[in-house]
Amino acid sequence: EERPSRGYVDGTPALIYCDEGLVEGFPVARIVQIVRDGRGVAAAMLADSEELSWFRPGVANVETEFPNPFYGVETEADRAEWPGLSAAGKAAMRWRGAVHKMARLRNSLGDDQLTTFRYEELVREPDATAAALADFIDAKVAGIKIPAAQRDPDGWRRALSPAQLAEIDKVAGQQLRRVGYGT
């Protein structure tokens, strides 16, 4: 027996790569995007061996799959630049590609179907974010609990070297500034 579902939540960041299918399959879905400073994303990726494993030769398939949204390789220039990037630069390219994908989704959906929160605001103001989320999805939200290890959204300032920051800015600086993450 089929019964209508009141809702389903999945917080998997990789869902962005199947957004068209999700919207097609669930046309009344309400989608929440969370954007985070790309420098914070890069620092988190560099501290996560599982995330770094995606950059290993033989795993990163930017030569055989082009364009490659997962790695943010969108142009021939990106593909040429990829092999020479450090892990920080590759993380920045992935973040930049995700931001582009989020912008395309934003342009295809109305405000009643998609909202965006900033990670930094979520961490600093979890109760206010929970209230805004509850309003958007028209349902109760018990609260947002932030794990202790993720409570410092500016930790990238200590974690990244000046060389890593320079490479991240070279790869994704324009997008960082476009979405409000200046220097």
VOSE-298526 format. One line per field, with one value per atom (N, C-alpha, C): x, y, z. Coordinates in steps of 0.001 Angstrom, whole numbers. Layout:
! residues N
xx = [X;...]
yy = [Y;...]
zz = [Z;...]
//
This chain:
! residues 183
xx = [845;0;891;620;1383;701;1486;984;1870;1277;2113;3075;4265;5283;5231;5332;5358;6705;7740;9025;10161;11284;12500;13663;14647;15797;17054;17922;19237;20245;21244;22240;23512;23445;24634;25063;26244;26677;26723;26994;27096;25765;24658;23363;23307;24169;24166;24437;25133;25483;24327;23231;22041;20825;21052;19963;18869;19242;18218;17277;17835;17031;16152;16688;15899;14704;14952;13872;12838;13314;12389;11571;12216;11536;10656;11009;10264;9991;9058;8850;8402;7891;7487;8515;9640;10678;11138;11491;12114;13577;14408;15843;16571;17474;18289;19735;20330;21757;22493;23680;24517;25821;26119;27366;28340;29576;30627;31812;32526;33741;34630;35033;35847;37169;37678;38918;38662;37508;37132;36901;36290;36070;37407;38315;39632;40363;40354;41027;40415;39084;38424;38791;38842;39204;40642;41539;42947;43154;42255;42357;41648;41052;40241;40851;41472;42153;41191;39957;38966;38696;38565;38358;39591;40765;41997;42160;41599;41738;41082;40125;39503;40486;41577;42545;43649;43667;44720;44665;45841;45847;45053;44328;43497;42094;41919;40590;40049;40874;40483;40487;39321;39198;38937;39659;39415;39827;40686;41075;40023;39363;38411;36971;36662;35312;35406;34961;35063;33811;33213;33550;33286;33904;33796;33273;31937;31363;31865;32135;32572;33875;34783;36069;36071;34973;34908;35663;36019;36752;35706;35584;34509;34989;36247;36778;38082;38514;39819;40935;40805;41810;41854;40687;40641;41338;41051;41641;43151;43638;45084;45723;44999;45528;45530;44574;44367;45633;46410;47567;48607;48713;49711;49254;47995;47476;47851;48079;48249;46877;46824;45540;44673;45273;44500;43877;44620;44091;42989;43167;42130;40872;41039;39886;39163;39926;39327;38570;39102;38413;37116;37146;35912;34885;35308;34394;33829;34691;34247;33202;33440;32476;31151;31201;29973;29205;29913;29262;28597;29272;28654;27384;27457;26298;25159;25485;24477;23818;24604;24057;23108;23468;22574;21264;21338;20128;19304;19956;19283;18520;19112;18472;17301;17216;16144;14963;15103;14046;13656;12428;11956;12329;12120;12415;11553;10402;9545;10045;10988;11478;12938;13697;15109;15512;16248;16820;18282;19034;20464;20821;21582;22117;23633;24225;25684;26089;27074;27593;28015;28682;29196;28057;26938;25783;25137;25099;24546;25323;26643;27484;27331;27305;27246;25841;24825;23437;22560;22835;22071;20579;20200;18774;18056;18660;18056;17984;19014;19011;17928;17783;16736;15356;15145;13852;13591;14610;14460;14210;14892;14677;13262;12785;11422;10401;10622;9721;9737;10916;11041;10370;10590;10030;8638;8168;6849;6709;7697;7702;8557;8370;9181;10614;11524;12937;13377;13756;14082;15274;16154;17352;18489;19508;20683;21839;22418;23554;24817;25773;27040;28097;28717;29796;30925;31534;32580;33682;34057;35148;34790;33514;33090;32602;32860;32338;33198;34282;35156;35193;34248;34207;35391;36164;37332;38640;38543;39738;40685;40166;41020;42133;41912;42933;44207;44061;45224;45703;44803;45119;45829;45576;46141;47373;48355;49587;49349;50220;50090;50133;50947;51010;49681;49094;47798;46715;46719;45736;45888;47130;47375;46863;47081;46612;45082;44477;43017;42453;43084;42627;42803;43889;44124;43034;42679;41707;40277;39954;38554;38293;39273;39113;37927;37717;36596;35266;35116;33883;33763;34877;34846;34267;34753;34276;32836;32487;31135;30078;30408;29428;29648;30446;30555;31679;32659;33790;35028;35123;36272;37519;38587;39873;39922]
yy = [-1181;0;1245;2117;3358;4418;5072;6172;7377;8555;9739;9926;10326;10564;12025;12282;13661;14309;13500;14093;13123;13522;12737;13720;13445;14327;13515;14058;13452;14584;14514;15566;15253;14375;13963;15035;15620;16649;16156;14888;14365;14388;14619;14685;15821;16804;17900;17394;16271;15761;15000;14840;14212;15102;16414;17342;17332;17225;17223;16026;14854;13655;13748;14343;14498;15422;16530;17475;16856;16107;15440;14367;13599;12530;13024;14156;14720;16201;16474;17853;18836;18353;19273;19312;18689;18656;20067;20234;21482;21163;21946;21658;22748;22301;23209;23035;24132;24138;24800;24299;24947;25295;26570;27027;27344;26983;27197;27864;28644;29268;28176;28357;27355;27072;28040;27806;26846;26965;26029;24634;24578;23283;22634;23414;22863;22372;23151;22734;21445;21342;20125;18926;19135;18039;17593;18550;18211;17446;17620;16926;15577;15211;13996;13040;11965;11033;10394;10201;9627;10592;11866;12865;12962;12940;13030;11843;10705;9524;9726;10647;10929;11543;12110;12759;11820;10594;9642;9353;9130;8704;7400;7284;6104;6280;7199;7491;8745;9783;11029;10802;10732;10375;11585;12662;13883;13752;12825;12626;11840;10899;10042;10517;11314;11861;13376;13953;15399;15919;16964;17631;16725;17056;16223;17069;17073;17922;17594;16329;15936;16634;16751;17396;18881;19385;20796;21112;20096;20292;20543;21820;22223;22625;23042;23536;22813;22976;22410;23029;24306;24956;24302;23971;23267;21918;21201;19865;19962;20991;21175;21568;22329;22793;21696;20784;19773;19023;18447;17632;18410;19710;20502;21077;20868;21418;20548;21203;20475;20001;19256;18809;20012;21091;22290;22896;22948;23480;22607;21295;20369;20484;20658;20852;22148;23189;24466;24319;23529;23324;22548;21560;20827;21765;22605;23560;24509;25040;25975;25323;24073;23358;23149;22854;22678;23993;25103;26412;26723;26404;26597;25759;24516;23622;24159;24655;25237;26449;27255;28440;28039;27009;26534;26021;25309;24822;26005;26981;28185;28868;28929;29586;28798;27509;26677;26483;26885;26681;28002;28069;29255;29246;30393;30536;29627;29201;28314;26875;26571;25196;25046;26133;26036;27214;26916;27966;27629;28644;28464;29042;28279;28741;28783;29641;29678;28790;27965;27060;27849;28961;29760;30277;30671;31123;29955;28805;27612;27281;27375;27057;28123;29377;30457;30678;30397;30649;29421;28278;27068;27180;27908;28035;28871;29967;30808;30054;29293;28497;27434;26789;25773;26396;27587;28268;28612;29116;29439;28177;27107;25831;25328;25401;24974;25774;27072;27906;27467;27195;26833;25498;24505;23177;22982;23970;23917;22670;22488;21342;21707;20952;21168;20725;21483;21117;21155;20011;19891;20742;20977;21738;21235;22013;21635;21479;20320;20041;20019;20810;20915;20132;19127;18397;19353;19096;19971;20239;19226;19382;20334;20659;21523;22887;23231;24477;25696;25554;26690;26900;27670;27839;28624;29276;30018;29272;27975;27180;27102;27334;27301;28342;29421;30480;29943;28973;28357;27116;26453;25166;25281;26366;26484;27375;26962;27752;28902;29909;30993;30477;29463;28909;28238;27514;26878;27931;28967;30039;30727;30941;31576;30701;29396;28494;28427;28383;28369;29644;30769;32033;32039;31484;31427;30595;29474;28551;29035;29531;29793;31179;32061;33387;34167;34118;34851;34358;33042;32485;32753;32708;33034;34431;35377;36743;36879;36182;36267;35821;34784;34302;34886;35956;36707;36321;35578;35197;35927;37193;37996;37554;38267;37894;38145]
zz = [0;0;0;-924;-984;-150;661;1469;1234;1199;997;2165;1848;2859;3273;4559;5054;4751;4751;4469;4635;4107;4193;4169;4959;5031;4781;3962;3752;3687;4492;4551;3795;2833;2111;1110;1270;315;-1131;-1343;-2706;-3450;-2749;-3429;-4443;-4303;-5263;-6687;-6790;-8114;-8766;-8058;-8657;-8439;-8344;-8059;-9122;-10398;-11437;-11265;-10999;-10799;-9565;-8498;-7277;-7502;-8188;-8449;-9391;-10371;-11290;-10559;-9716;-8988;-7853;-7283;-6154;-6449;-7335;-7803;-6728;-5611;-4543;-3409;-3619;-2586;-2244;-1003;-561;-316;-933;-923;-149;700;1504;1072;673;349;1509;1787;2785;2090;2060;1453;2586;2346;3353;2671;3414;2902;2308;1059;368;1051;1785;2530;3686;4324;5372;4819;3637;2979;2664;2083;1736;2981;4049;5289;5821;5791;6266;5395;4092;3198;3434;3634;3855;5161;6108;7394;7387;6267;6176;5154;5630;4726;3725;4125;3200;2043;2348;1287;392;998;202;-737;-368;-1223;-2587;-2693;-3987;-4976;-4490;-5364;-5851;-5360;-5748;-7246;-7847;-9246;-9380;-10440;-10649;-10091;-9141;-8608;-9298;-9330;-9989;-11494;-12076;-13486;-14379;-14151;-14916;-16384;-16689;-18089;-18857;-18197;-18904;-18784;-17790;-17645;-17665;-18758;-18920;-19598;-19098;-17847;-16651;-15546;-14362;-13201;-13006;-11962;-10558;-10276;-8936;-8550;-9495;-9219;-9572;-10127;-10493;-11766;-12524;-13778;-14862;-15241;-16134;-17524;-17632;-18909;-19235;-20461;-20847;-20006;-19679;-18830;-17451;-16902;-15608;-15724;-16802;-16975;-17111;-17794;-17931;-16602;-15795;-14511;-13447;-13494;-12459;-12044;-12965;-12534;-11730;-11946;-11241;-9920;-9583;-8331;-7138;-6018;-4761;-4312;-3231;-2684;-2314;-1819;-1476;-2724;-3805;-5057;-5628;-5523;-6012;-5161;-3859;-2976;-3350;-3648;-4053;-5363;-6295;-7563;-7339;-6463;-6135;-5517;-4586;-3961;-5007;-5859;-6899;-7806;-8202;-9029;-8316;-7015;-6240;-6143;-5985;-5929;-7272;-8363;-9679;-9809;-9363;-9440;-8572;-7389;-6511;-7168;-7866;-8535;-9662;-10412;-11475;-10881;-9773;-9116;-8618;-8023;-7527;-8670;-9845;-10989;-11552;-11244;-11804;-10854;-9597;-8613;-7955;-7502;-6805;-5337;-4704;-3274;-2404;-2928;-2159;-2167;-3067;-3166;-2740;-2734;-2391;-1518;-471;364;616;961;1205;2567;3314;4586;4486;5255;5363;6537;6302;7332;8573;8349;9464;10339;9722;10491;11234;10579;11206;12480;12410;13569;14661;14257;15245;15807;15014;15402;15119;15760;15429;15713;16762;17071;16014;15607;14569;13251;12945;11715;11776;12920;13074;12887;13412;13260;11794;11093;9668;8850;9201;8510;8749;9972;10297;9490;9371;8564;7107;6582;5172;4864;5722;5428;6026;6780;7406;8283;9139;10048;11259;12328;13523;13271;13809;13805;15258;15768;17193;17597;16703;17004;16155;16094;15314;16277;16273;17150;16293;16699;15971;16749;16111;16792;17193;18316;18844;17829;17071;16099;14964;14808;13702;14171;15405;15966;15700;14996;14698;13187;12652;11203;10637;11505;11043;11293;11619;11883;10702;9500;8309;8406;9139;9250;9914;10809;11459;10710;10007;9385;8041;7313;5969;5959;5189;5056;4075;4096;3118;1663;1391;26;-345;599;328;101;922;753;-593;-1013;-2313;-3455;-3359;-4412;-4424;-3262;-3179;-3797;-3500;-4075;-5593;-6075;-7528;-8205;-7606;-8203;-8006;-6820;-6487;-5906;-5972;-5369;-5898;-7191;-7780;-7201;-7082;-6537;-5041;-4313;-2881;-2680;-3459;-3326;-3827;-4883;-5442;-4428;-3622;-2642;-1249;-1176;74;1007;496;1347;856;1211;823;1534;1315;1913;3392]
//
